[in-house]
Amino acid sequence: MNNKVLKNASWIIICKVVQAVLALVINMLTARYLGPSNYGLITYAASLVAFAAPIMQLGINNVLVQEIVYKPEQEGEILGTSIMLSLVSSLFCVAGVTSVAFALNPGEPVTVITCLLYSLLLIFQAMDMIEYWFQAKLLSKYTSLISLFVYFVVASYKIWLLVTKKSIYWFALSNALDYGLIALAAIIVYRRLGGGKFRFSAKLASLLFNKSKHYIVSSMMVTIFAQTDKIMLKQMLDETATGYYGAAVACAGLTGFVFAALIDSFRPSIFEGLKISNDVFEHRLTLLYSIIIYLSLAQSVAMTILAKLVILILYGGSYAPAAGALRVVVWYTTFSYIGSVRNIWILANNKQKYLWQINLSGALANVILNWLLIPLLGIHGAALASLITQFFTNVVIGYIMAPIRGNNAIMVRSLDPRLLMEALKKMRKKEKAES
């Protein structure tokens, strides 16, 4: 296991742990203050914005690390072009989110305004493309520290909102402040570290889009089976049910930053491994699979046992109905993380054209399952629909589609616990030798 990868991941994880604890406290207080109904509206707005995010990003976020790793001399042009494309796209997305909210919720001005204010974060999120430069250079400690500092600032602001008892609109807008400050600070640090000057290139824009376009529909399909449940709960039941379900999903993803940090840190190393040989590439990918699978399974078991206690401690008795949904929905996280690792294999093997088929199948399955199960089981039906969809999309389809079966073979090999144990032994030996 590459020490540089581990150090990079460690920086991310340490900062994210502090940030997650802080976020947990703030979200807990916010959810209690807003109540299940208003908290459900925030969750609903977040889901609509999540649908627009893949369009705003134009799929470029999926190929940016690889582009910078392979063409470091063009980093300024790559980043400048990516940010400009995303900024233009974000303006259309804000308008789109507001229009959809108005069409789906006529006569509900509070819902529409909340969605509009929440969607403003897309403009600042477009500038967040620079984060991928830090990932490619294995310098994520900088973005981690920036995010941590900014989150303290934003958390203080949110506490002020709670103390002064501001309306739901202020809370919807606070997320834009978060992304805006992080983007500004990241750009300053990027320049201090000698990053290339941002430049826009129409030719490069075309090349990037041709490579990333497969991810747009694919990412939208992923969003459909990640967010449809919350939107359908709001439309088929009410915002209170959405609030309960949102609390369950938030608890299930409490440690998501650990998995994201590991995947982000391994990604450049895995691409570098492909330059050496296919065996090195597959070994590193198999190791990442093994780490992700066993960690996420351990988390799921713990959360299933402690679901009721977790909900009561974090959200209070008014959110008690969320415990049952949490016991189900937490298990889909394993398959969700598996999908993120699989996408590394797909990009490395230039199989992007199959992504839309994979994720379209998942999206259709999720909509149908939610439509059937929500009327029968309520929020538990939405949780079950999400679990089945993630398993089907990230495991079963890998056997159905011949071009991506190679990835499933790697995934199966990663289930051997000896691989993980050997990697840990090598790491300990290396640490002893260095000390």
C-alpha positions in Angstrom: 0.0 0.0 0.0 1.6 3.3 -1.1 2.6 5.5 1.9 1.9 8.6 -0.1 -1.7 7.4 -0.7 -2.1 6.6 3.0 -0.8 10.0 4.1 -3.0 11.8 1.6 -6.0 9.8 2.8 -5.1 10.3 6.4 -5.1 14.1 6.0 -8.5 13.9 4.4 -9.9 11.6 7.0 -8.6 13.4 10.1 -10.0 16.8 8.9 -13.2 15.2 7.8 -13.7 13.5 11.1 -13.5 16.8 12.9 -15.8 18.3 10.2 -18.2 15.4 10.4 -18.5 15.7 14.2 -19.2 19.5 13.8 -21.6 18.9 11.0 -23.4 16.2 13.0 -24.0 18.6 15.9 -25.1 21.5 13.6 -27.4 19.2 11.6 -28.9 17.7 14.7 -29.7 21.1 16.2 -31.0 22.3 12.8 -33.2 19.3 12.3 -34.6 19.6 15.8 -35.2 23.4 15.4 -36.9 23.0 11.9 -38.9 19.9 12.8 -39.6 17.0 10.5 -41.7 19.1 8.1 -39.3 22.0 7.4 -36.3 19.6 7.6 -38.2 17.6 4.9 -38.4 20.7 2.7 -34.6 21.2 3.0 -34.1 17.5 2.1 -36.5 17.9 -0.8 -34.6 21.0 -2.1 -31.3 19.1 -1.8 -32.7 16.3 -3.9 -33.8 18.6 -6.7 -30.4 20.3 -6.7 -28.7 16.9 -6.8 -30.5 16.2 -10.1 -29.0 19.4 -11.6 -25.5 18.8 -10.3 -24.5 16.2 -13.0 -25.7 18.7 -15.7 -23.7 21.5 -14.1 -20.5 19.4 -13.9 -21.0 18.1 -17.5 -19.3 14.9 -16.4 -16.0 16.6 -16.4 -15.4 15.9 -12.7 -15.2 12.2 -13.6 -12.2 12.6 -16.0 -10.4 15.6 -14.5 -8.0 13.7 -12.2 -6.9 11.4 -15.1 -6.5 14.4 -17.4 -4.2 16.2 -15.0 -2.2 13.1 -14.2 -1.6 12.4 -17.9 -1.1 16.1 -19.0 0.4 18.0 -16.0 1.8 20.6 -18.4 -1.7 21.7 -19.4 -3.2 21.8 -15.9 -4.0 25.6 -16.0 -5.8 25.2 -19.3 -7.6 22.0 -18.2 -8.8 23.6 -15.0 -9.7 27.0 -16.5 -11.7 25.4 -19.3 -13.5 23.0 -16.8 -14.5 25.8 -14.4 -15.8 28.1 -17.2 -17.9 25.3 -18.7 -19.3 24.5 -15.3 -20.1 28.1 -14.4 -22.1 28.7 -17.5 -23.9 25.4 -17.0 -24.7 26.3 -13.4 -26.7 29.4 -14.3 -29.0 27.3 -16.5 -29.3 24.7 -13.7 -30.4 27.2 -11.1 -33.2 28.4 -13.4 -34.1 24.7 -14.1 -34.3 23.7 -10.4 -36.6 26.7 -9.7 -38.8 26.0 -12.7 -39.2 22.3 -11.8 -40.0 23.2 -8.1 -42.7 25.6 -9.3 -44.2 23.0 -11.7 -44.2 20.2 -9.1 -45.5 22.3 -6.2 -48.0 24.9 -7.5 -49.4 27.1 -4.8 -46.4 26.3 -2.4 -44.3 29.5 -2.5 -42.2 28.4 0.5 -41.1 25.2 -1.3 -40.2 27.1 -4.5 -38.2 29.8 -2.7 -36.4 27.3 -0.6 -35.4 25.3 -3.7 -34.2 28.5 -5.4 -32.1 29.6 -2.5 -30.6 26.1 -2.1 -29.8 25.8 -5.8 -27.5 28.9 -5.6 -24.8 26.6 -4.3 -24.5 25.1 -7.8 -22.7 28.4 -9.0 -20.0 28.0 -6.3 -19.9 24.2 -6.7 -18.9 24.8 -10.3 -15.7 26.5 -9.1 -15.0 23.5 -6.9 -13.4 21.7 -9.9 -10.0 22.9 -8.6 -10.3 20.3 -5.9 -9.4 17.6 -8.5 -6.0 19.2 -9.1 -5.2 18.7 -5.4 -6.4 15.0 -5.7 -4.3 14.4 -8.8 -1.2 15.8 -7.0 -1.9 13.9 -3.8 -2.1 17.2 -2.0 -5.6 16.8 -0.5 -4.3 17.9 2.9 -4.7 21.5 1.7 -8.3 21.1 0.6 -9.0 19.2 3.8 -7.7 22.0 5.9 -9.5 24.6 3.9 -12.8 22.8 4.2 -12.3 22.3 7.9 -11.6 26.1 8.4 -14.5 27.1 6.2 -16.8 24.7 8.0 -16.0 26.3 11.3 -16.9 29.6 9.8 -20.1 28.3 8.3 -21.0 26.4 11.5 -20.7 29.6 13.5 -23.0 31.2 11.0 -25.5 28.4 11.3 -25.4 28.6 15.1 -26.2 32.3 14.8 -29.2 31.4 12.6 -30.4 29.0 15.3 -29.9 31.5 18.1 -31.7 34.3 16.3 -34.4 31.8 15.1 -34.2 32.6 11.4 -36.6 31.2 8.9 -36.0 28.1 6.6 -34.8 30.4 3.8 -31.7 31.4 5.7 -30.8 27.7 6.2 -31.4 26.9 2.5 -29.0 29.7 1.5 -26.2 28.7 4.0 -25.0 25.9 1.8 -24.0 28.3 -0.9 -21.8 30.2 1.6 -20.0 26.9 2.4 -19.1 26.1 -1.3 -18.3 29.7 -2.1 -15.7 30.2 0.7 -14.1 26.8 0.0 -13.8 27.6 -3.7 -12.2 31.0 -3.0 -9.7 29.6 -0.5 -8.8 26.7 -2.8 -8.0 29.0 -5.7 -5.7 31.1 -3.5 -3.8 28.1 -2.2 -3.6 26.7 -5.7 -1.9 29.8 -6.9 0.4 29.9 -3.9 1.5 26.3 -4.7 2.5 27.3 -8.2 -0.5 26.0 -10.1 -0.8 26.9 -13.7 -2.6 30.1 -14.8 -6.3 29.5 -15.7 -6.9 29.7 -19.4 -10.0 28.8 -21.5 -9.5 26.8 -24.7 -12.4 26.1 -27.0 -10.5 23.2 -28.5 -9.8 21.7 -25.1 -13.5 22.3 -24.1 -14.5 20.1 -27.1 -12.0 17.4 -26.2 -13.0 17.3 -22.6 -16.7 17.3 -23.4 -16.3 14.4 -25.9 -14.6 12.4 -23.1 -16.9 13.4 -20.3 -20.3 13.4 -22.1 -20.9 9.8 -21.4 -20.9 10.7 -17.7 -23.7 13.3 -17.9 -26.6 10.9 -18.5 -24.9 8.3 -16.4 -24.6 10.7 -13.4 -28.1 11.8 -13.9 -29.3 8.2 -13.7 -27.2 7.7 -10.6 -28.9 10.7 -9.1 -32.3 9.4 -10.0 -31.8 6.2 -8.0 -30.1 8.2 -5.2 -32.7 11.0 -4.9 -36.0 9.8 -6.5 -37.1 8.3 -3.2 -37.0 11.6 -1.4 -38.9 13.4 -4.2 -41.5 10.7 -4.5 -42.0 10.6 -0.8 -42.8 14.3 -0.9 -45.1 14.0 -3.8 -46.8 10.7 -2.7 -46.9 11.3 1.0 -45.7 14.6 2.5 -42.7 16.6 3.6 -42.8 15.0 7.1 -42.2 11.6 5.7 -39.4 13.1 3.6 -37.9 14.5 6.8 -38.0 11.1 8.6 -36.4 9.5 5.5 -33.8 12.3 5.2 -32.7 11.7 8.8 -32.3 8.0 8.1 -30.2 8.6 5.0 -28.1 11.2 6.8 -27.3 8.7 9.6 -26.5 6.0 7.0 -24.0 8.3 5.4 -22.3 9.6 8.6 -19.0 7.9 7.7 -19.3 8.5 4.0 -16.4 10.9 4.0 -14.0 8.1 5.1 -14.9 6.1 2.0 -14.8 9.1 -0.3 -11.3 10.0 1.1 -10.0 6.5 0.5 -11.4 6.3 -3.1 -10.1 9.8 -3.9 -6.7 9.1 -2.6 -6.3 5.7 -4.3 -7.6 7.0 -7.7 -4.3 8.7 -8.9 -2.2 5.8 -7.7 -4.4 3.3 -9.5 -4.2 5.3 -12.8 -0.4 5.5 -12.3 -0.4 1.7 -11.8 -1.9 1.3 -15.2 1.1 3.1 -16.7 3.3 0.4 -15.1 1.4 -2.7 -16.0 -2.1 -4.1 -15.9 -1.2 -6.4 -13.0 -0.2 -3.5 -10.9 -3.4 -1.7 -11.8 -5.6 -4.6 -10.9 -3.7 -5.3 -7.7 -4.2 -1.7 -6.5 -7.9 -1.7 -7.5 -8.5 -5.1 -5.8 -7.0 -3.7 -2.6 -9.2 -0.7 -2.7 -12.3 -2.9 -3.3 -11.3 -5.0 -0.3 -10.9 -2.1 2.0 -14.1 -0.5 1.0 -16.2 -3.6 1.2 -15.1 -4.8 4.6 -15.2 -1.3 6.2 -18.7 -0.7 4.8 -20.0 -4.0 5.9 -18.7 -3.4 9.5 -20.5 -0.1 9.5 -23.8 -1.5 8.3 -23.8 -4.2 11.0 -23.1 -1.6 13.7 -25.7 0.8 12.4 -28.4 -1.9 12.1 -27.9 -2.8 15.8 -27.8 0.8 17.1 -30.3 2.4 14.7 -32.9 3.3 17.3 -30.4 4.7 19.7 -28.6 6.7 16.9 -31.9 8.3 15.8 -32.9 9.2 19.4 -29.5 10.7 20.3 -29.0 12.7 17.1 -32.5 13.7 16.1 -34.7 13.2 19.1 -38.0 11.4 19.8 -39.9 13.3 17.1 -37.8 11.4 14.5 -38.3 8.0 16.0 -40.1 6.6 12.9 -36.8 7.0 11.0 -35.1 4.1 12.9 -36.7 1.3 10.9 -35.8 2.9 7.6 -32.2 3.4 8.8 -31.8 -0.4 9.5 -32.6 -1.0 5.8 -31.1 1.9 4.0 -27.6 1.6 5.7 -27.0 -1.6 3.7 -27.2 0.1 0.4 -24.1 2.2 1.2 -21.8 -0.9 0.6 -23.1 -1.3 -2.9 -23.0 2.5 -3.5 -19.3 2.6 -2.6 -18.6 -0.4 -4.8 -20.1 1.5 -7.7 -17.7 4.4 -7.1 -14.7 2.0 -7.3 -16.1 0.3 -10.4 -16.2 3.7 -12.1 -12.4 3.9 -11.8 -12.1 0.6 -13.7 -14.5 1.8 -16.3 -12.6 5.0 -16.9 -9.2 3.3 -17.0 -10.5 0.8 -19.6 -12.3 3.4 -21.7 -15.7 1.8 -21.1 -17.5 5.0 -20.4 -20.0 4.4 -23.2 -21.6 1.6 -21.1 -22.3 3.8 -18.1 -25.6 5.2 -19.3 -26.9 1.7 -19.9 -25.9 0.6 -16.4 -27.3 3.6 -14.7 -30.4 3.9 -16.8 -31.3 0.3 -15.7 -30.8 1.3 -12.1 -32.8 4.5 -12.5 -35.8 2.7 -14.0 -35.6 0.0 -11.4 -35.6 2.6 -8.6 -38.5 4.6 -9.9 -40.6 1.4 -10.4 -39.7 0.0 -7.0 -40.5 3.3 -5.2 -43.8 3.6 -7.1 -44.7 0.0 -5.9 -43.3 0.0 -2.4 -43.9 3.6 -1.0 -47.7 3.2 -1.0 -47.3 -0.2 0.7 -44.5 0.4 3.2 -44.0 4.2 3.3 -40.5 5.3 4.2 -39.5 1.6 4.7 -40.6 0.9 1.1 -38.3 3.8 -0.1 -35.4 2.3 1.9 -36.0 -1.2 0.5 -36.2 0.2 -3.1 -32.8 2.0 -2.7 -31.1 -1.2 -1.3 -32.4 -3.4 -4.2 -31.5 -0.8 -6.8 -27.9 -0.4 -5.5 -27.3 -4.1 -5.4 -28.8 -4.6 -8.9 -26.9 -1.7 -10.5 -23.5 -2.2 -8.9 -23.3 -6.0 -8.7 -25.9 -7.9 -10.8 -25.6 -5.8 -14.0 -21.8 -6.4 -13.9 -22.6 -10.1 -14.7 -25.3 -9.3 -17.3 -23.1 -6.9 -19.4 -20.2 -8.8 -20.9 -17.9 -5.7 -21.4 -17.7 -5.0 -17.7 -17.5 -8.5 -16.3 -13.7 -8.0 -15.9 -14.5 -5.6 -13.1 -16.7 -8.1 -11.3 -13.9 -10.6 -11.4 -11.7 -8.1 -9.6 -14.4 -7.3 -7.1 -14.9 -11.0 -6.3 -11.1 -11.5 -5.8 -11.2 -8.6 -3.3 -13.6 -10.6 -1.0 -10.6 -12.8 0.0 -9.7 -11.4 3.5 -6.1 -12.6 3.1 -5.5 -9.8 0.6 -6.3 -7.1 3.1 -4.4 -8.8 5.9 -1.2 -9.1 3.7 -1.5 -5.4 2.8 -1.7 -4.4 6.4 1.3 -6.6 7.3 3.4 -5.0 4.6 2.4 -1.6 5.8 3.4 -2.5 9.4 6.8 -3.8 8.2 7.4 -0.7 6.2 6.6 1.5 9.1 9.0 -0.5 11.4 11.8 -0.3 8.8 11.3 3.5 8.5 11.3 4.0 12.2 
